[in-house]
Amino acid sequence: MHSPGIAPPIHDSAPGAPGIDARWTSSAKNGVGTALSAASPVWFTLSHGILNEIYYPRVDSACTRDFGLVVTVSGGYFSEEKR
């Protein structure tokens, strides 16, 4: 608290700066989508070549961040898709 009529101190940066790195995915989306069935409560976003957020059971409830996939087949093929 400060006394009325006295301005609070001015800071060049926020307290605790610089803070931590962002913990959520990039906002640079390439696409958004939902299931084909209107009854499905699942939505998703695409960015940087991967499935980013998955929203369930409501479009405002992100429950997954940066969903990665690993694909392998016999013969040695391996592909890892991630951010």
Distance bins in CASP14 RR format, pairs under 12 A and 6 or more apart:
PFRMAT RR
TARGET T0000
AUTHOR 0000-0000-0000
RMODE 2
METHOD distances of the structure
MODEL  1
1 8 0 0 0 0 1 0 0 0 0 0 0
2 8 1 0 1 0 0 0 0 0 0 0 0
2 9 0 0 0 0 1 0 0 0 0 0 0
9 15 0 0 0 0 0 1 0 0 0 0 0
11 17 0 0 0 0 1 0 0 0 0 0 0
12 18 0 0 0 0 0 1 0 0 0 0 0
13 19 0 0 0 0 1 0 0 0 0 0 0
22 65 0 0 0 0 0 1 0 0 0 0 0
23 62 0 0 0 0 0 1 0 0 0 0 0
23 65 0 0 0 0 1 0 0 0 0 0 0
23 66 0 0 0 0 0 1 0 0 0 0 0
24 45 0 0 0 0 0 1 0 0 0 0 0
24 47 0 0 0 0 0 1 0 0 0 0 0
24 52 0 0 0 0 1 0 0 0 0 0 0
24 53 0 0 0 0 1 0 0 0 0 0 0
24 62 0 0 0 0 1 0 0 0 0 0 0
24 64 0 0 0 0 0 1 0 0 0 0 0
24 65 1 0 0 1 0 0 0 0 0 0 0
24 66 0 0 0 0 1 0 0 0 0 0 0
24 83 0 0 0 0 0 1 0 0 0 0 0
25 44 0 0 0 0 0 1 0 0 0 0 0
25 45 1 0 0 1 0 0 0 0 0 0 0
25 46 0 0 0 0 0 1 0 0 0 0 0
25 47 1 0 0 1 0 0 0 0 0 0 0
25 48 0 0 0 0 1 0 0 0 0 0 0
25 49 0 0 0 0 0 1 0 0 0 0 0
25 50 0 0 0 0 1 0 0 0 0 0 0
25 51 0 0 0 0 0 1 0 0 0 0 0
25 52 1 0 1 0 0 0 0 0 0 0 0
25 53 1 0 0 1 0 0 0 0 0 0 0
25 54 0 0 0 0 0 1 0 0 0 0 0
25 62 0 0 0 0 1 0 0 0 0 0 0
25 64 0 0 0 0 1 0 0 0 0 0 0
25 65 1 0 1 0 0 0 0 0 0 0 0
25 66 1 0 1 0 0 0 0 0 0 0 0
25 67 0 0 0 0 1 0 0 0 0 0 0
25 68 0 0 0 0 0 1 0 0 0 0 0
25 82 0 0 0 0 0 1 0 0 0 0 0
25 83 1 0 0 1 0 0 0 0 0 0 0
26 45 0 0 0 0 1 0 0 0 0 0 0
26 46 0 0 0 0 0 1 0 0 0 0 0
26 47 1 0 1 0 0 0 0 0 0 0 0
26 48 1 0 0 1 0 0 0 0 0 0 0
26 49 0 0 0 0 0 1 0 0 0 0 0
26 50 0 0 0 0 0 1 0 0 0 0 0
26 52 1 0 0 1 0 0 0 0 0 0 0
26 53 0 0 0 0 0 1 0 0 0 0 0
26 65 0 0 0 0 0 1 0 0 0 0 0
26 66 0 0 0 0 1 0 0 0 0 0 0
26 83 1 0 0 1 0 0 0 0 0 0 0
27 45 0 0 0 0 1 0 0 0 0 0 0
27 47 0 0 0 0 1 0 0 0 0 0 0
27 48 0 0 0 0 0 1 0 0 0 0 0
27 52 0 0 0 0 1 0 0 0 0 0 0
27 53 0 0 0 0 0 1 0 0 0 0 0
28 45 0 0 0 0 0 1 0 0 0 0 0
28 46 0 0 0 0 0 1 0 0 0 0 0
28 47 1 0 1 0 0 0 0 0 0 0 0
28 48 1 0 0 1 0 0 0 0 0 0 0
28 49 0 0 0 0 0 1 0 0 0 0 0
28 52 0 0 0 0 1 0 0 0 0 0 0
28 83 0 0 0 0 0 1 0 0 0 0 0
29 44 0 0 0 0 0 1 0 0 0 0 0
29 45 1 0 1 0 0 0 0 0 0 0 0
29 46 1 0 0 1 0 0 0 0 0 0 0
29 47 1 0 1 0 0 0 0 0 0 0 0
29 48 0 0 0 0 1 0 0 0 0 0 0
29 49 0 0 0 0 0 1 0 0 0 0 0
29 50 0 0 0 0 0 1 0 0 0 0 0
29 51 0 0 0 0 0 1 0 0 0 0 0
29 52 1 0 0 1 0 0 0 0 0 0 0
29 53 0 0 0 0 1 0 0 0 0 0 0
30 44 0 0 0 0 0 1 0 0 0 0 0
30 45 0 0 0 0 1 0 0 0 0 0 0
30 46 1 0 1 0 0 0 0 0 0 0 0
30 47 1 0 1 0 0 0 0 0 0 0 0
30 48 1 0 0 1 0 0 0 0 0 0 0
30 49 1 0 0 1 0 0 0 0 0 0 0
30 50 0 0 0 0 1 0 0 0 0 0 0
30 51 0 0 0 0 0 1 0 0 0 0 0
30 52 0 0 0 0 1 0 0 0 0 0 0
31 43 0 0 0 0 0 1 0 0 0 0 0
31 44 0 0 0 0 1 0 0 0 0 0 0
31 45 1 0 0 1 0 0 0 0 0 0 0
31 46 1 0 1 0 0 0 0 0 0 0 0
31 47 1 0 0 1 0 0 0 0 0 0 0
31 48 0 0 0 0 0 1 0 0 0 0 0
31 49 0 0 0 0 1 0 0 0 0 0 0
31 50 0 0 0 0 0 1 0 0 0 0 0
31 51 0 0 0 0 0 1 0 0 0 0 0
31 52 0 0 0 0 1 0 0 0 0 0 0
31 53 0 0 0 0 0 1 0 0 0 0 0
32 42 0 0 0 0 0 1 0 0 0 0 0
32 43 1 0 0 1 0 0 0 0 0 0 0
32 44 1 0 0 1 0 0 0 0 0 0 0
32 45 1 0 1 0 0 0 0 0 0 0 0
32 46 1 0 0 1 0 0 0 0 0 0 0
32 47 0 0 0 0 1 0 0 0 0 0 0
32 51 0 0 0 0 0 1 0 0 0 0 0
32 52 0 0 0 0 1 0 0 0 0 0 0
32 53 0 0 0 0 1 0 0 0 0 0 0
32 54 0 0 0 0 0 1 0 0 0 0 0
32 55 0 0 0 0 1 0 0 0 0 0 0
32 59 0 0 0 0 1 0 0 0 0 0 0
33 40 0 0 0 0 0 1 0 0 0 0 0
33 42 0 0 0 0 1 0 0 0 0 0 0
33 43 1 0 1 0 0 0 0 0 0 0 0
33 44 1 0 1 0 0 0 0 0 0 0 0
33 45 1 0 0 1 0 0 0 0 0 0 0
33 46 1 0 0 1 0 0 0 0 0 0 0
33 51 0 0 0 0 0 1 0 0 0 0 0
33 52 0 0 0 0 0 1 0 0 0 0 0
33 53 0 0 0 0 0 1 0 0 0 0 0
33 54 0 0 0 0 0 1 0 0 0 0 0
33 55 0 0 0 0 1 0 0 0 0 0 0
33 59 0 0 0 0 0 1 0 0 0 0 0
34 40 1 0 0 1 0 0 0 0 0 0 0
34 41 0 0 0 0 1 0 0 0 0 0 0
34 42 1 0 0 1 0 0 0 0 0 0 0
34 43 1 0 1 0 0 0 0 0 0 0 0
34 44 1 0 0 1 0 0 0 0 0 0 0
34 45 0 0 0 0 0 1 0 0 0 0 0
34 54 0 0 0 0 0 1 0 0 0 0 0
34 55 0 0 0 0 1 0 0 0 0 0 0
34 56 0 0 0 0 0 1 0 0 0 0 0
34 58 0 0 0 0 0 1 0 0 0 0 0
34 59 0 0 0 0 1 0 0 0 0 0 0
35 41 0 0 0 0 1 0 0 0 0 0 0
35 42 1 0 1 0 0 0 0 0 0 0 0
35 43 0 0 0 0 1 0 0 0 0 0 0
35 44 0 0 0 0 1 0 0 0 0 0 0
35 54 0 0 0 0 0 1 0 0 0 0 0
35 55 0 0 0 0 0 1 0 0 0 0 0
35 56 0 0 0 0 0 1 0 0 0 0 0
36 42 0 0 0 0 0 1 0 0 0 0 0
39 57 0 0 0 0 0 1 0 0 0 0 0
40 54 0 0 0 0 0 1 0 0 0 0 0
40 55 0 0 0 0 0 1 0 0 0 0 0
40 56 0 0 0 0 1 0 0 0 0 0 0
40 57 0 0 0 0 1 0 0 0 0 0 0
40 59 0 0 0 0 0 1 0 0 0 0 0
41 54 0 0 0 0 0 1 0 0 0 0 0
41 55 0 0 0 0 1 0 0 0 0 0 0
41 56 1 0 1 0 0 0 0 0 0 0 0
41 57 1 0 1 0 0 0 0 0 0 0 0
41 58 1 0 0 1 0 0 0 0 0 0 0
41 59 0 0 0 0 1 0 0 0 0 0 0
41 60 0 0 0 0 0 1 0 0 0 0 0
41 61 0 0 0 0 1 0 0 0 0 0 0
41 63 0 0 0 0 0 1 0 0 0 0 0
42 51 0 0 0 0 0 1 0 0 0 0 0
42 53 0 0 0 0 0 1 0 0 0 0 0
42 54 1 0 0 1 0 0 0 0 0 0 0
42 55 1 0 0 1 0 0 0 0 0 0 0
42 56 1 0 1 0 0 0 0 0 0 0 0
42 57 0 0 0 0 1 0 0 0 0 0 0
42 58 0 0 0 0 0 1 0 0 0 0 0
42 59 0 0 0 0 1 0 0 0 0 0 0
42 61 0 0 0 0 0 1 0 0 0 0 0
42 62 0 0 0 0 0 1 0 0 0 0 0
42 63 0 0 0 0 1 0 0 0 0 0 0
42 64 0 0 0 0 0 1 0 0 0 0 0
43 51 0 0 0 0 0 1 0 0 0 0 0
43 52 0 0 0 0 0 1 0 0 0 0 0
43 53 0 0 0 0 1 0 0 0 0 0 0
43 54 1 0 0 1 0 0 0 0 0 0 0
43 55 1 0 1 0 0 0 0 0 0 0 0
43 56 1 0 0 1 0 0 0 0 0 0 0
43 57 0 0 0 0 0 1 0 0 0 0 0
43 58 0 0 0 0 1 0 0 0 0 0 0
43 59 1 0 1 0 0 0 0 0 0 0 0
43 60 0 0 0 0 1 0 0 0 0 0 0
43 61 0 0 0 0 1 0 0 0 0 0 0
43 62 0 0 0 0 1 0 0 0 0 0 0
43 63 0 0 0 0 0 1 0 0 0 0 0
43 64 0 0 0 0 0 1 0 0 0 0 0
44 50 0 0 0 0 0 1 0 0 0 0 0
44 51 1 0 1 0 0 0 0 0 0 0 0
44 52 1 0 0 1 0 0 0 0 0 0 0
44 53 1 0 0 1 0 0 0 0 0 0 0
44 54 1 0 1 0 0 0 0 0 0 0 0
44 55 1 0 0 1 0 0 0 0 0 0 0
44 56 0 0 0 0 1 0 0 0 0 0 0
44 59 0 0 0 0 0 1 0 0 0 0 0
44 62 0 0 0 0 1 0 0 0 0 0 0
44 63 0 0 0 0 0 1 0 0 0 0 0
44 64 0 0 0 0 1 0 0 0 0 0 0
44 65 0 0 0 0 0 1 0 0 0 0 0
44 66 0 0 0 0 0 1 0 0 0 0 0
44 67 0 0 0 0 1 0 0 0 0 0 0
45 51 1 0 0 1 0 0 0 0 0 0 0
45 52 1 0 1 0 0 0 0 0 0 0 0
45 53 1 0 1 0 0 0 0 0 0 0 0
45 54 0 0 0 0 1 0 0 0 0 0 0
45 55 0 0 0 0 1 0 0 0 0 0 0
45 59 0 0 0 0 0 1 0 0 0 0 0
45 62 0 0 0 0 1 0 0 0 0 0 0
45 64 0 0 0 0 0 1 0 0 0 0 0
45 65 0 0 0 0 0 1 0 0 0 0 0
45 66 0 0 0 0 0 1 0 0 0 0 0
45 67 0 0 0 0 0 1 0 0 0 0 0
46 52 1 0 0 1 0 0 0 0 0 0 0
46 53 0 0 0 0 1 0 0 0 0 0 0
46 54 0 0 0 0 0 1 0 0 0 0 0
46 66 0 0 0 0 0 1 0 0 0 0 0
46 67 0 0 0 0 0 1 0 0 0 0 0
46 81 0 0 0 0 0 1 0 0 0 0 0
46 83 0 0 0 0 0 1 0 0 0 0 0
47 53 0 0 0 0 1 0 0 0 0 0 0
47 65 0 0 0 0 0 1 0 0 0 0 0
47 66 0 0 0 0 1 0 0 0 0 0 0
47 67 0 0 0 0 0 1 0 0 0 0 0
47 82 0 0 0 0 0 1 0 0 0 0 0
47 83 0 0 0 0 1 0 0 0 0 0 0
48 66 0 0 0 0 1 0 0 0 0 0 0
48 67 0 0 0 0 0 1 0 0 0 0 0
48 68 0 0 0 0 0 1 0 0 0 0 0
48 81 0 0 0 0 1 0 0 0 0 0 0
48 82 0 0 0 0 1 0 0 0 0 0 0
48 83 1 0 1 0 0 0 0 0 0 0 0
49 66 0 0 0 0 0 1 0 0 0 0 0
49 67 0 0 0 0 0 1 0 0 0 0 0
49 68 0 0 0 0 0 1 0 0 0 0 0
49 69 0 0 0 0 0 1 0 0 0 0 0
49 81 1 0 0 1 0 0 0 0 0 0 0
49 82 0 0 0 0 1 0 0 0 0 0 0
49 83 0 0 0 0 1 0 0 0 0 0 0
50 64 0 0 0 0 0 1 0 0 0 0 0
50 65 0 0 0 0 0 1 0 0 0 0 0
50 66 1 0 0 1 0 0 0 0 0 0 0
50 67 1 0 0 1 0 0 0 0 0 0 0
50 68 1 0 1 0 0 0 0 0 0 0 0
50 69 1 0 0 1 0 0 0 0 0 0 0
50 70 0 0 0 0 0 1 0 0 0 0 0
50 79 0 0 0 0 0 1 0 0 0 0 0
50 80 0 0 0 0 0 1 0 0 0 0 0
50 81 1 0 1 0 0 0 0 0 0 0 0
50 82 1 0 0 1 0 0 0 0 0 0 0
50 83 1 0 1 0 0 0 0 0 0 0 0
51 64 0 0 0 0 1 0 0 0 0 0 0
51 65 0 0 0 0 0 1 0 0 0 0 0
51 66 0 0 0 0 1 0 0 0 0 0 0
51 67 1 0 1 0 0 0 0 0 0 0 0
51 68 1 0 0 1 0 0 0 0 0 0 0
51 69 1 0 0 1 0 0 0 0 0 0 0
51 81 0 0 0 0 1 0 0 0 0 0 0
51 82 0 0 0 0 0 1 0 0 0 0 0
51 83 0 0 0 0 0 1 0 0 0 0 0
52 62 0 0 0 0 1 0 0 0 0 0 0
52 64 0 0 0 0 1 0 0 0 0 0 0
52 65 1 0 0 1 0 0 0 0 0 0 0
52 66 1 0 0 1 0 0 0 0 0 0 0
52 67 1 0 0 1 0 0 0 0 0 0 0
52 68 0 0 0 0 1 0 0 0 0 0 0
52 81 0 0 0 0 0 1 0 0 0 0 0
52 82 0 0 0 0 0 1 0 0 0 0 0
52 83 1 0 0 1 0 0 0 0 0 0 0
53 59 0 0 0 0 0 1 0 0 0 0 0
53 60 0 0 0 0 0 1 0 0 0 0 0
53 61 0 0 0 0 1 0 0 0 0 0 0
53 62 1 0 1 0 0 0 0 0 0 0 0
53 63 0 0 0 0 1 0 0 0 0 0 0
53 64 1 0 0 1 0 0 0 0 0 0 0
53 65 1 0 0 1 0 0 0 0 0 0 0
53 66 0 0 0 0 1 0 0 0 0 0 0
53 67 0 0 0 0 1 0 0 0 0 0 0
53 83 0 0 0 0 0 1 0 0 0 0 0
54 61 0 0 0 0 1 0 0 0 0 0 0
54 62 1 0 0 1 0 0 0 0 0 0 0
54 63 1 0 0 1 0 0 0 0 0 0 0
54 64 1 1 0 0 0 0 0 0 0 0 0
54 65 0 0 0 0 1 0 0 0 0 0 0
54 66 0 0 0 0 0 1 0 0 0 0 0
54 67 1 0 0 1 0 0 0 0 0 0 0
54 68 0 0 0 0 0 1 0 0 0 0 0
55 61 1 0 1 0 0 0 0 0 0 0 0
55 62 1 0 1 0 0 0 0 0 0 0 0
55 63 1 0 0 1 0 0 0 0 0 0 0
55 64 0 0 0 0 1 0 0 0 0 0 0
55 65 0 0 0 0 0 1 0 0 0 0 0
55 67 0 0 0 0 0 1 0 0 0 0 0
56 62 0 0 0 0 1 0 0 0 0 0 0
56 63 1 0 1 0 0 0 0 0 0 0 0
56 64 0 0 0 0 1 0 0 0 0 0 0
57 63 0 0 0 0 1 0 0 0 0 0 0
65 82 0 0 0 0 0 1 0 0 0 0 0
65 83 0 0 0 0 1 0 0 0 0 0 0
66 81 0 0 0 0 0 1 0 0 0 0 0
66 82 1 0 0 1 0 0 0 0 0 0 0
66 83 1 0 1 0 0 0 0 0 0 0 0
67 81 0 0 0 0 1 0 0 0 0 0 0
67 82 0 0 0 0 1 0 0 0 0 0 0
67 83 0 0 0 0 1 0 0 0 0 0 0
68 79 0 0 0 0 0 1 0 0 0 0 0
68 80 1 0 0 1 0 0 0 0 0 0 0
68 81 1 0 1 0 0 0 0 0 0 0 0
68 82 1 0 1 0 0 0 0 0 0 0 0
68 83 1 0 0 1 0 0 0 0 0 0 0
69 78 0 0 0 0 0 1 0 0 0 0 0
69 79 1 0 0 1 0 0 0 0 0 0 0
69 80 1 0 0 1 0 0 0 0 0 0 0
69 81 1 0 1 0 0 0 0 0 0 0 0
69 82 1 0 0 1 0 0 0 0 0 0 0
69 83 0 0 0 0 0 1 0 0 0 0 0
70 77 0 0 0 0 0 1 0 0 0 0 0
70 78 1 0 0 1 0 0 0 0 0 0 0
70 79 1 0 0 1 0 0 0 0 0 0 0
70 80 1 0 1 0 0 0 0 0 0 0 0
70 81 1 0 0 1 0 0 0 0 0 0 0
70 82 0 0 0 0 1 0 0 0 0 0 0
71 77 1 0 0 1 0 0 0 0 0 0 0
71 78 1 0 0 1 0 0 0 0 0 0 0
71 79 1 0 1 0 0 0 0 0 0 0 0
71 80 1 0 0 1 0 0 0 0 0 0 0
71 81 1 0 0 1 0 0 0 0 0 0 0
71 82 0 0 0 0 0 1 0 0 0 0 0
72 78 1 0 1 0 0 0 0 0 0 0 0
72 79 1 0 0 1 0 0 0 0 0 0 0
72 80 0 0 0 0 1 0 0 0 0 0 0
73 79 0 0 0 0 1 0 0 0 0 0 0
END
